[in-house]
Amino acid sequence: MKKLILLLIFLSTFIYARVSYTVTIEPQKFFLERIGQSKVKVRTLYEGVDYTQKLDHVYFRKFAFSEAYLTIGLPIEQEYAKELLGFNSDIKVIDTSKDVEKLYDNGKVNPYFWLDPLRVRKVTKVMLEILIKNDPSNKEFFELNYQTLMVELDKIFLRLKDTLFYSTNAVMVFNDKLEYFLNRFDVRYYRAENEILSGPKFTKIYRLSKEKNIKYLIVDKSINYNVYNTWSNANNMEVIHTDIYSFNWFADLFVLSDKIASKKEE
């Protein structure tokens, strides 16, 4: 009887075992969990951690014993992969962005493509292949979930396209993090040279905002831009805070697109 109980415990543990994966950012976790659902365990390096913070060597220990580390094309991930391999030389490091067509600026790649629902499809396809390879017994389960995710991505794309199609508003940004999103949905945008707006630059950007109908100033949610709130109010521009690393990435894009498309009173 004791042997039978132990055998049942062993079998139940095997049946309900989940393949463990480590990813860098929360949007990756969103995609992977949509496909793998109850069959995967996904841990995010930057879950609840400031993205501007340098991660200590010892921090990676708890993430190193996953089946694989799935990267998304961020330059810092090469360093993170070395840290994980230092704790576990068997962990597989796989670039899920390898099939994504990326934008370049002066020879430098822009890695923030996951705000474009059409490019995300390439990443999720690679994820599907990885999940099937590591757990072939659940192939049909993963494929069904993947098809459901494709429908969801199409709906997200159409929702954003419909919202922004007739918008004539332009926005100002300080970096390239929203470039894929803005280009995909034909949003007119102007990029400031840097984040310091002082002296003569105030006058220059004020004239530009009037000439180009720039209604919104988009800044990273993690940074304190109180000075820009004051400045934008003086120039009839509204500050929009964004978080491109959010798990609820598509909901944030809905809010952003609704704001951009709204008719702002003069």
Phi, psi and omega in degrees: 000317180298319179296322179296318179297316179297321179295319179295321178296316180298314181295320179294323178295320180293316183296319185264008179295140178248141176282132185262136179229148173246135177232173184268314186234162185296322177303324176299317179298319178303309183296314185293320179289331176296324181275314186274331180047235186288352183269356182230155171238119186244128178241137185252128179302321185256028175284116180071017181239140178297127183290344177270357184276139176280126182276129180288155181305314184293338181299330187281347185304316185286349180256351192281347186255034171275167176294322183205153171253113182264115180266167183229015174097009177282136182305324183294341185293335177297319177293318180295322179298319178297321179297315181294318179294333177294330178268331183210101184290349182268350181294134180273133177253117186233127178273106181282353181264008189299334182259004183276133174281117187252157179267150180232146177228111183056041178082358181257129184285142173264114187270359191269049188281346187290357174274003175251107183303330181287323177288330179301329181303323179297319181293315182293331176296316178296319178300317178302314181298321180294315181298318180294319180297319183277342182212068185298337181294341180250025182306309183296322178299313180294318182295321178296316178295323179297316179296323177296319178295323179298318177297319180296318178296321177297319179294320177298314180300312182294323178298315180292319180297314180297322182292319189262355188301317184260007182287134177251000180288148174245159181231161174241137179231165181247355179210186185261014186293334181255010186299316180297315180296311183295321178291318183300322185252020172053042176272126178290130180217155180230135184253123176288150183296325178203185185266007181259111179248101182213160175057228184299336182295329176305310182296319181298314182286329176299313179296320179296318181298323178286318183291321187259005180060044179279117186256337188225146176246113185261125183227159179295137182296331185281352185250141180278110182246044180302323180298327181283331174299314179296313182295316183294325178297321180292336182251014179058037175243139181260138178276129174245123178268135180233155176226097185286349182262008184291144174298321178271052187303319184288325178295321177295323178292326176298314179298315181297314181294321178298320181293314181298320184279347183292153178272108182271129180291143179284000000 
